[in-house]
Each structure stands twice: as C-alpha cells, then as structure tokens.
Amino acid sequence: MDLQLKDKTALVTGASVGIGRAIARSLAAEGVRLAISARRADKLRELADEIVAGGGPAPVVIESDLYADDAAARLAAQALAGLERVDILVNNAGGSRSFKELHVGEDAWQEAITLNFHRPRQIADALIDSMIGHRWGRIINITGKSEPEHINGAFCAKAGIHSWAKGLSRMVGKHGITVNCVPPGRIHSEQIYRNYTPEYRAWQSEHEIPVGRYGEPEELADLVTFLASPRAAYISGAVIPVDGGLRRYQF
C-alpha cells in the first residue's frame, strides 16, 4: 500500500531511543522529511546517520529538554525553520512517573504534568496555525496506560491528553487535520528494561498479555505511520492501544 507520505514533513519528539526512534525510522522509510528531537543529541545524530544510510533525507536534529519554560515554542520554531512546514507532529516525549507513596510533593506532580501534558499540548498549539494554513495536518500523541495500579503522575497527564486531543479533533477536522492518541502496552524499551525484571516480563507475558509477549517498537510505529498518512483521513479523535490485548475493558 502506498501511504502517500513522500515529501511530507514531521516533527518526532523523544526520538533518540525506543518507540520514538522506531517511529522516526518508519516515517523516513516512507519518504517523510524529519525533525527529530530529544535530550541526547548523540543518539539523535546516530539516528540521523542511520536514516541517511538507508536512503532517507537528512533529518533536522534538535537537542531539546522539554522541561525548560520556553521549550515548546523554541522546539516548534526550530522545526519550522529546518523543514519550512510541519505536516505531522508525533508527541512521543515523556515518561512514567510512578508515585507509590500516598503523599507526593507538588514539585513531582508539576514535573510529571509539565512533561506529559503541557509540553505536548503547547507544541501542537505552536504548530496548528501552520497546519490550518496548509489545510492538512496530523497530530499523534503517544500516551499511556489507563488502568493504573496506583497513582502515576504520567498516567494522569496522559488521560488529560486523551481528553484534550478529542476536543481538539472536533475543532480542526474541517481544516484537514486529524488528532489521535496511541497508548502503548508493554513495548520493549530502555524504560521497560529498567523497571521490570526478566522474570516479571516472562510472567506477565504468560498470564496477562493475550498474544503472549511484549511488543516491539516497530509494531507501534507501523500504526503511527499509517495514522500520519493521507490514507487515515477518516480516523480522528481516536485512542488506539497497541498492547497485545493487555487492556481488559471493552472500549
């Protein structure tokens, strides 16, 4: 299937490793011109070299710490300067903030909400007028689990992203822009390896994940690449998990 993505442009945040890196590689393979951002510039340069070696256009590399107050505006401006326009925004940067204590300090909450809610929203806000002007755009948010075992600041923020994205989708659909969310299940990544032992991963694969294994970043990237394409023009306001059936509720 031709996804009709050649010469589209995209900003992918959190692109240095894992899911973000796989998304960037998948989009580049379809001919998308990229701006890739993360804190680890060395990893971004490695990714850029991989993309060029594979025959893709050289990405714009943007070192970015999203916790800085002006991070969203600066990142959007750098992406627009490097690409001239941004057709596709993939909000992937973020991370789990597990709060297992009953009482958690306000600084921890502020950090979790800023990184996982405010910055994705602000980056989209900085780019949406350009998308409206070109009458085409895709905003795809990599979100998170909706069945927390305890309080997780990131999950609370990502639930807010689901609500914001649904509302935004209803406001910009008439301009040819879609807005969707993709919550990952257990996808192999640095964070997974850091937080879960091999024994736990094996147990969960057998007992809680219907397909019997953890997913690969490329499996989630395939969906994101399709949602980014003109082929997905009638999918908007959706929350589509990639989790091997881990989630138990019906909708």
C-alpha positions in Angstrom: 0.0 0.0 0.0 1.3 3.4 -1.0 0.8 5.6 2.2 1.3 8.8 0.1 3.7 10.2 2.6 6.6 11.1 0.3 7.8 14.6 0.9 5.5 15.2 3.9 7.3 16.7 6.9 7.2 15.6 10.5 8.5 16.5 14.0 9.0 13.5 16.3 9.8 14.2 19.9 11.6 11.8 22.1 13.2 10.3 19.0 16.5 9.2 20.4 15.6 5.7 21.5 12.7 3.1 21.7 9.3 4.0 20.3 10.3 7.5 19.1 13.3 6.2 17.2 11.2 3.4 15.6 8.6 6.0 14.5 11.2 8.3 13.0 12.7 5.4 11.1 9.3 4.2 9.8 8.3 7.7 8.6 11.7 8.2 7.0 11.3 4.9 5.1 8.1 6.4 3.6 10.0 9.5 2.3 9.0 11.8 5.1 11.4 14.7 5.9 12.0 14.7 9.6 12.9 17.0 12.5 13.9 14.7 15.4 14.3 16.0 19.0 15.4 14.6 22.4 17.8 15.5 25.2 20.5 13.1 23.9 21.9 14.7 20.8 24.5 11.9 20.3 21.6 9.4 19.9 19.8 11.7 17.5 22.9 12.0 15.4 23.2 8.2 15.3 19.6 8.0 14.1 20.1 10.7 11.5 23.1 8.8 10.1 21.0 5.6 10.0 18.3 7.3 8.1 20.7 8.8 5.6 22.5 5.5 5.1 19.1 3.9 4.4 18.5 6.4 1.6 16.3 8.8 3.5 16.6 12.6 3.6 18.9 14.0 6.3 16.8 14.9 9.4 16.9 18.2 11.3 18.5 17.3 14.6 17.2 19.3 17.6 18.6 18.9 21.1 15.7 19.7 23.4 15.0 19.5 27.1 11.2 19.8 27.3 11.1 20.8 30.9 12.6 24.3 30.1 9.9 27.0 30.3 10.2 28.0 26.6 10.9 24.5 25.3 7.7 24.1 23.3 7.9 27.4 21.4 11.6 27.0 20.8 11.3 23.4 19.5 8.4 24.3 17.2 10.3 27.3 15.8 13.4 25.2 15.2 11.4 22.5 13.4 9.6 25.1 11.2 12.9 26.8 10.4 14.5 23.5 9.4 11.6 22.0 7.5 9.7 25.1 6.4 6.5 23.5 7.5 5.5 20.6 9.8 2.7 18.4 8.4 2.9 15.7 11.1 3.6 16.1 14.8 4.3 13.0 16.8 4.3 13.8 20.5 6.3 11.0 21.9 8.5 12.6 24.6 7.5 11.8 28.2 8.0 9.2 30.8 6.4 7.2 33.6 6.2 9.0 37.0 5.3 6.3 39.4 4.0 7.7 42.8 3.7 4.8 45.2 3.6 6.9 48.3 0.2 8.3 49.4 1.5 11.9 49.7 3.7 13.2 46.9 5.3 16.6 46.7 4.0 19.3 44.4 7.3 19.6 42.6 7.0 15.9 41.5 3.4 16.5 40.3 4.4 19.7 38.5 7.3 17.9 36.7 5.0 15.0 35.6 2.2 17.2 34.3 4.5 19.6 32.6 6.4 16.9 30.7 3.5 14.7 29.9 0.6 17.1 29.3 1.6 20.8 29.0 4.5 20.3 26.6 2.7 18.1 24.0 -0.3 20.5 24.1 2.0 23.5 23.7 4.0 22.1 20.8 0.7 21.3 19.0 -0.6 24.8 19.7 2.6 26.3 18.3 2.2 24.3 15.0 -1.5 24.2 14.5 -1.9 27.5 12.7 0.6 26.4 10.1 -1.3 23.2 9.6 -4.5 25.1 9.2 -2.9 27.4 6.7 -1.9 24.4 4.6 -5.3 22.7 5.2 -3.6 19.4 6.2 -2.1 18.0 9.3 -1.6 15.1 11.7 -1.2 15.2 15.4 -0.4 11.8 17.0 0.2 11.6 20.8 1.9 8.6 22.3 0.1 8.3 25.6 -0.1 5.7 28.3 -2.0 3.2 30.4 -5.5 3.9 31.6 -5.7 1.1 34.3 -3.2 2.2 36.9 -2.5 0.0 39.9 -1.5 3.1 41.9 -1.0 6.8 41.3 1.3 7.6 38.4 1.7 11.2 37.5 2.3 10.5 33.9 -0.9 8.4 33.5 -2.9 11.2 35.0 -1.3 13.6 32.5 -1.8 11.2 29.6 -5.5 10.9 30.5 -5.7 14.7 30.1 -4.0 14.4 26.7 -6.8 11.9 25.6 -9.4 14.5 26.6 -7.6 17.4 25.0 -6.9 15.5 21.8 -10.6 14.5 21.5 -11.7 18.1 21.9 -9.0 19.4 19.5 -10.0 16.9 16.9 -13.5 18.4 16.8 -12.2 21.9 16.2 -9.7 21.3 13.5 -11.2 18.4 11.4 -12.7 20.9 8.9 -9.2 22.0 8.1 -8.0 18.5 7.1 -6.3 17.9 10.4 -6.7 14.7 12.4 -5.7 14.2 16.1 -5.3 10.8 17.6 -3.7 9.0 20.6 -1.8 5.7 20.7 -1.3 4.2 24.2 1.5 1.7 24.2 1.2 -1.5 26.1 4.3 -3.4 27.1 6.8 -2.4 24.4 10.4 -3.2 24.6 12.4 -0.1 25.6 15.0 1.2 27.9 12.3 2.1 30.4 10.8 -1.4 30.4 14.3 -3.0 30.9 15.0 -0.6 33.7 11.7 -1.0 35.5 10.8 -4.7 35.1 12.9 -7.8 35.7 13.2 -10.6 33.0 11.2 -12.8 35.4 8.4 -10.4 35.7 8.3 -9.8 31.9 8.1 -13.5 31.3 5.3 -13.9 34.0 3.3 -11.0 32.6 3.6 -12.3 29.0 2.3 -15.6 30.0 -0.5 -14.5 32.3 -1.7 -11.0 31.3 -0.9 -10.4 27.6 -3.2 -12.5 25.3 -0.7 -12.6 22.5 1.9 -13.9 24.9 4.8 -11.5 24.6 5.9 -7.9 24.9 5.7 -5.8 21.7 8.4 -4.3 19.6 8.7 -0.5 18.9 8.3 -1.1 15.2 4.9 -2.7 15.8 3.6 0.6 17.3 5.5 2.6 14.7 3.6 0.9 11.9 0.3 2.2 13.3 1.6 5.7 13.8 2.9 5.8 10.3 -0.5 4.8 8.9 -2.3 7.4 11.1 0.2 10.0 9.8 -0.8 9.3 6.2 -3.5 10.6 3.9 -4.9 7.1 4.0 -6.1 7.7 7.6 -8.0 10.8 6.8 -11.2 9.4 8.4 -9.6 8.4 11.7 -9.7 11.2 14.2 -10.4 11.7 17.9 -9.5 8.1 18.5 -7.5 6.3 21.2 -6.0 3.2 19.7 -3.9 1.0 22.0 -1.0 -1.2 20.8 -0.8 -3.7 23.7 -1.3 -7.2 22.5 -4.8 -7.3 24.2 -3.4 -6.3 27.7 -6.3 -3.9 28.4 -9.3 -5.6 29.7 -12.1 -3.1 29.2 -14.3 -3.1 26.1 -13.9 0.4 24.8 
